[in-house]
Amino acid sequence: MGAPAPYGSGAGAAARGDRARTAAAHAAASWLSMLRWAAGLLPPPARARAVAELDATGLSVAAARFYPVRHGMRAALHDTRPVDERQGPSGRELVAALRSVETAVDGDRLLDAARVDWDVLAAAHARDPFPSVPSRALIARRDCPDPFTVALLTPWRVEVANRIAARQKNRMGPAERRSAYRAHTAPLVHCHDLSDEIRKVLLPHVSHLRTPLLRLLLAPGKAREVVRATARLDRLLAAVDHGDHGHLPRIQAFWDAVGADLRDTLGEDRTAWTAVARRLTRHKGSLRELLDTLGDPVPGSRKHGPDLRVLIQAPPSVLTAIVADLDDAALERAAERYVGDDRVRTADGLLVTALAQLERAGVAPRRPFARWAHGALAHRPGELAEVAWLYGGSPDLDGSLIRLARLRPDLRRRLAAAHAQPPPAVDPVAELREQHDAVRAQLVLDSNCPDDTPWPRLLEAHAAEPLPEPVLWVLASRPGFPAVLARALPGARTEDLAVQGADAARHALAHLAGRSPGDVLDHLHASTAGATIHSIRARGTLDDRTVLDTARPAAVPLLYGRGLLPGDRSRDAWNSACAELFTDAARRFGPGFWHCLAHRLPIFEGTLPELLAPRPGDALASRLHRLAENPNRLAENPGEPAGTSPVHVLLERYEERVRAATALLHPDADLPGAYGPPDVRRSPDAHGSPGIHAFPDREAALRLLDAEGENLPLVARVASTVRPGLAIALPRLVAPYLRERGRIAELVPLAESARRIAARVADRRGEADAEAALGRALFLLGRYEEGVPACERALALFHDIGGLHGAARTSRDLGRVLLFLHRFPEAATVLERSRPLCREAGLPLLEGNVCLLLGHALRHLGRTAEAATAYRDAVALLDGNGDGSGDGSGRERALDAAKRELDRLTADPT
């Protein structure tokens, strides 16, 4: 069945509902994680308060993982509960179980399901060392402490040591394990670096380690000690050969270490460098042994040509002389190690680095160089500015460089410098319009207006007829680049625009999100924001504070900062700039800052400073938070008339504003009876001015609800003591707004609080409304099993108090929840009893929805004829003008679903 939720109950509709609720939980988890990252930048006292406020927000509820009960997926997912909630073995039981495992894979599974106490395991190992198999499972854990890792390596067992490389494959403890439903914006796990304590144990045995662990040891800045320690250079070289792009820094670190030792020993001895370049990649001893035996003849060594990877480590004069003596064929053979097994040039970073070193050494351009650079274009275009010296050597390379120069200002200027400067043009703007090549456009612009760009004339010409795209990219690198031209770039990526210049970078930062802020996490990937901001910071185009002041929406800098790895050198500067902003804003706001920020951030379109700037409602939020933390201050003074205290008046005005905005936002919503003044909209005053709660349009009402909605939990806590009626009415009052903003999870704590307060003050109608709101919220969140008892309690209360409308709606909700749980007989019974309630309450549209759901239940029970009758009744009730209640789009969806199901049941099978 393909009926859309909430009316459909088939697998397709259920799956769509599951995906929507899972996406909402992901979004809430992502917003919350960004704010937790920001809170972690504060000093310890302020950090603790921030974390406490974030834990108390509705987002913490929405971030709970969603498990579709119906599909039985809980067992299929990885167990991502905290360590203290896991049911696996622990303590001595875990030690005994580990000693009995037969394979390392079994040990991995055991540890994944266990509560691991490393102190207990270390003590057990000290008393009786673990055998090889459990040691291999323990040492592969990323959270294995360094002292325990060293203990597992003593006595030395190479099979245990080699398992350390599994840490690089994202094996980790349960506290770090990523959920199967983790949002795609989560920070990536960076490459694991071994501590000096572990490296000290491994280095004496480096010649016997496997390739993955050798790569792990070759960390930048620490590779030289590995090269000097190995007795088998060929095995170390095998670890770096055929490495993918993820290992390029470590591969480059190996060659840098080898080159440093070679330069120290060989100096500028051209003969020695040639001999080493022939022998090094085939040498089966240590590097020192190779250098000590250079004078000894090696049979057959002369038939092997030199390796370019060794040659580029030589001093410039030696490199230039050796390359000059090699013909093109010999040069191609020297670069064979840059060619993959399929004989296609891999064009990785090492080859581009080699070309850059040849340029710095002063080697003359050669045809093989141009072919290599052209092959590198598809793989590493960001490196090609370093090989622009080859321009003019190959038509293929020249065309690729010119196309790339459209987006790369540094490459464009280098290529333009290779051309003769053209004479000044009579009409520079007309001359620019004729250029469809970014390099030529750069030449025209530099020769006619090197310092002052004629922006008024260019804008006038662009308004008359759009300028060519290459010309726009050239103009983007000029100071004063206007936003109207930036918007004219078709499909420009923000990271490409950000590298053009300061003004282009500001425009890129201001347009990182392409849609409304509520959809930011659906299309604003961490890679997009990270690439744009990283490009700006790496080139120094804008300082960090300018980036923070310009990037919008405000989630962008938080997303970028959360993704910075601990080893990133620019991380501290970024964190300091963010910490200064948040610390100052939290101090000015006072208590409740993080509470309001959690609700404000997901729908905020402005920059981070704009998000943190003081607002008129901040004083109210801070006061409410203080009152909620100090209940003794809520009591009214004995001498004041009841209901006239400042707190009471504060809540009354809050309710008036929210009620008026909700009534305008959803004029047909079933709002609860007024607990405050009856005329909530306030008619115009004597001078004809509109009342303070008369909103000009729907958007104005929505903006007020966005601002006031941040304080919902605070209002509920304060009103529970001073004005219980408001706290009881709050869930139904704000439900239409929270549904529109996708913040359904916040209804759960509000409804639970309202239920407790109504029971305390003996308000049975309020208790029934709260139970009904709770059941509806749990259904929308996919927590069906919890929704059944809430709906049953609400239905019983409505029957007791004679609430006909509430009983009709709640019986519909109960039947729908049972339907989604595939409890079809119970659903059919409840929905059949719901029809007379709807008829008696005079709610034909609601009865039509009940008939649709009843038809689904009967169809699943095999009662086809009765299901067809229910669908006909649904069509008859829904196909009309309606009674003015409910929303039109919902009625149309239900009507279409009923007609579709009726056609399926009554179609002739022949």
WOSULTA-V400394 format. One record per backbone hydrogen bond with DSSP energy under -1.0 kcal/mol. NH is the residue of the N-H (numbers start at 1). CO is the residue of the C=O. If there is no record, write none. Layout:
<<NH	CO> <NH	CO>>
This chain:
<<7	4> <8	4> <14	10> <15	11> <16	12> <17	13> <18	14> <19	15> <20	16> <21	17> <22	18> <23	19> <24	20> <25	21> <26	22> <27	23> <28	24> <29	25> <30	26> <31	27> <32	28> <33	29> <34	30> <35	31> <36	32> <37	33> <38	34> <39	35> <40	36> <41	38> <42	39> <47	43> <48	44> <49	45> <50	46> <51	47> <52	48> <53	49> <54	50> <55	51> <57	54> <62	58> <63	59> <64	61> <72	69> <73	68> <77	73> <85	82> <86	83> <93	90> <95	91> <96	92> <97	93> <98	94> <99	95> <101	98> <107	103> <108	104> <109	105> <110	106> <111	107> <112	108> <113	109> <115	89> <121	117> <122	118> <123	119> <124	120> <125	121> <126	122> <127	123> <128	124> <135	131> <136	132> <137	133> <138	134> <139	135> <141	138> <144	141> <149	145> <150	146> <151	147> <152	148> <153	149> <154	151> <161	157> <162	158> <164	161> <165	162> <166	163> <167	164> <168	165> <169	166> <171	166> <176	173> <177	173> <182	179> <186	183> <199	195> <200	196> <202	198> <203	199> <205	202> <206	203> <208	205> <209	206> <214	210> <215	211> <216	212> <217	213> <218	214> <219	217> <222	219> <227	223> <228	224> <229	225> <230	226> <233	285> <236	232> <237	233> <238	234> <239	235> <241	237> <243	240> <247	244> <248	245> <251	247> <252	248> <253	249> <254	250> <255	251> <256	252> <257	253> <258	254> <259	255> <260	256> <261	257> <262	258> <263	259> <264	260> <265	261> <266	262> <267	263> <269	266> <270	268> <273	269> <274	270> <275	271> <276	272> <277	273> <278	274> <279	275> <280	276> <282	279> <283	280> <290	286> <291	287> <292	288> <293	289> <296	293> <301	298> <304	301> <307	277> <308	334> <310	307> <311	307> <312	308> <313	310> <314	311> <319	315> <320	316> <321	317> <322	318> <323	319> <324	320> <325	321> <326	323> <331	327> <332	328> <333	329> <334	330> <335	331> <336	333> <338	335> <339	336> <340	344> <343	340> <346	338> <352	348> <353	349> <354	350> <355	351> <356	352> <357	353> <358	354> <359	355> <360	356> <361	357> <362	359> <363	358> <370	366> <371	367> <372	368> <373	369> <374	370> <375	371> <376	372> <380	376> <383	380> <384	381> <386	383> <387	384> <390	387> <391	388> <393	390> <398	394> <399	395> <400	396> <401	397> <402	398> <403	399> <404	400> <405	401> <407	404> <412	408> <413	409> <414	410> <415	411> <416	412> <417	413> <419	416> <431	427> <432	428> <433	429> <435	432> <441	437> <442	438> <443	439> <444	440> <445	441> <446	442> <447	443> <448	444> <449	445> <455	453> <458	454> <459	455> <460	456> <461	457> <462	458> <463	459> <464	460> <465	461> <472	468> <473	469> <474	470> <475	471> <476	472> <477	474> <478	475> <481	478> <486	482> <487	483> <489	486> <492	489> <497	493> <498	494> <500	497> <505	501> <506	502> <507	503> <508	504> <509	505> <510	506> <511	508> <512	552> <519	516> <520	517> <522	519> <523	519> <524	520> <525	523> <529	525> <530	526> <531	527> <532	528> <533	529> <534	530> <535	531> <536	532> <537	533> <538	534> <539	535> <541	536> <547	543> <548	544> <549	545> <550	546> <551	547> <552	509> <554	606> <556	553> <559	555> <560	556> <561	557> <562	558> <563	559> <568	565> <571	568> <574	570> <575	571> <576	572> <577	573> <578	574> <579	575> <580	576> <581	577> <582	578> <583	579> <584	580> <585	581> <586	582> <587	583> <588	584> <589	585> <590	586> <593	590> <596	592> <597	593> <598	594> <600	596> <601	597> <604	601> <611	607> <612	608> <618	615> <621	617> <622	618> <623	619> <624	620> <625	621> <626	622> <627	623> <628	624> <629	625> <630	626> <633	630> <634	631> <640	637> <644	641> <649	645> <650	646> <651	647> <652	648> <653	649> <654	650> <655	651> <656	652> <657	653> <658	654> <659	655> <660	656> <661	657> <662	658> <663	659> <664	660> <665	661> <666	662> <669	666> <671	669> <680	678> <685	689> <688	685> <694	691> <701	697> <702	698> <703	699> <704	700> <705	701> <706	702> <707	703> <708	704> <709	705> <711	708> <712	709> <715	711> <716	712> <717	713> <718	714> <719	715> <720	716> <721	718> <722	718> <723	719> <726	723> <727	723> <728	724> <729	725> <730	726> <733	729> <734	730> <738	734> <739	735> <740	736> <741	737> <743	738> <746	743> <747	744> <750	746> <751	747> <752	748> <753	749> <754	750> <755	751> <756	752> <757	753> <758	754> <759	755> <760	756> <761	757> <763	758> <767	763> <768	764> <769	765> <770	766> <771	767> <772	768> <773	769> <774	770> <775	771> <776	772> <777	773> <778	774> <779	775> <780	776> <781	777> <782	779> <783	778> <784	782> <787	783> <788	784> <790	786> <791	787> <792	788> <793	789> <794	790> <795	791> <796	792> <797	793> <798	794> <799	795> <800	796> <801	797> <803	798> <804	802> <807	803> <808	804> <809	805> <810	806> <811	807> <812	808> <813	809> <814	810> <815	811> <816	812> <817	813> <818	814> <819	815> <820	816> <821	817> <822	819> <823	818> <824	822> <827	823> <828	824> <829	825> <830	826> <831	827> <832	828> <833	829> <834	830> <835	831> <838	834> <839	835> <840	836> <841	837> <843	838> <847	843> <848	844> <849	845> <850	846> <851	847> <852	848> <853	849> <854	850> <855	851> <856	852> <857	853> <858	854> <859	855> <860	856> <861	857> <862	859> <863	858> <864	862> <867	863> <868	864> <869	865> <870	866> <871	867> <872	868> <873	869> <874	870> <875	871> <876	872> <877	873> <878	874> <879	875> <880	878> <891	887> <892	888> <893	889> <894	890> <895	891> <896	892> <897	893> <898	894> <899	895> <900	896> <901	897> <902	898> <903	899> <904	900> <905	901> <906	902> <907	903>>
